[in-house]
Amino acid sequence: IGAAASVWRAYKNSNEKKKIAILLFNDTLVDQVIGQIKRFFPDVECELVTGSIKKSTKLDYSKILVGTSALCYLKDYVADFLIVDEQHKFSREQREAVSGSHTNILEATATAIPRSIALITHGGMNVSIIRQSHAKKTIKTSLVDDDSKFAM
């Protein structure tokens, strides 16, 4: 997950424990993200929140909650920092159920919904533009015509 560094920073640099949540669209992705966070940041504690957990389960809000839309149904939880992956897969109401007026939200998507595009275009949303890659990479561009496309 590209936002793992942001999660780690928020988790480690706060004098008081902040409520941090990552909202993902399926259980497989939740498992994958928790695995990646544990691999890269073993000192960060995560808690899985999906529809498969029992309603009687007591969640530890001092841990990073990583879950599906099940996060939206936690009655007493409002994140201080919320990451929403593939924001177009969630409704505005679902995203707002996990956030409050103080929540910092990082939304990631390859397919922005029209509402988000309008908010960005008309100044209704703060936007950060990343102009530099975190890693050096070589990009090779090739033009392929009909005669050579199968030779590659």
Secondary structure as GFF3:
##gff-version 3
##sequence-region A 1 152
A	DSSP	alpha_helix	4	12	.	.	.	ID=ss1
A	DSSP	beta_strand	20	23	.	.	.	ID=ss2
A	DSSP	alpha_helix	27	40	.	.	.	ID=ss3
A	DSSP	beta_strand	46	49	.	.	.	ID=ss4
A	DSSP	beta_strand	64	67	.	.	.	ID=ss5
A	DSSP	three_ten_helix	69	73	.	.	.	ID=ss6
A	DSSP	beta_strand	81	85	.	.	.	ID=ss7
A	DSSP	three_ten_helix	87	89	.	.	.	ID=ss8
A	DSSP	alpha_helix	92	97	.	.	.	ID=ss9
A	DSSP	beta_strand	104	108	.	.	.	ID=ss10
A	DSSP	alpha_helix	114	121	.	.	.	ID=ss11
###
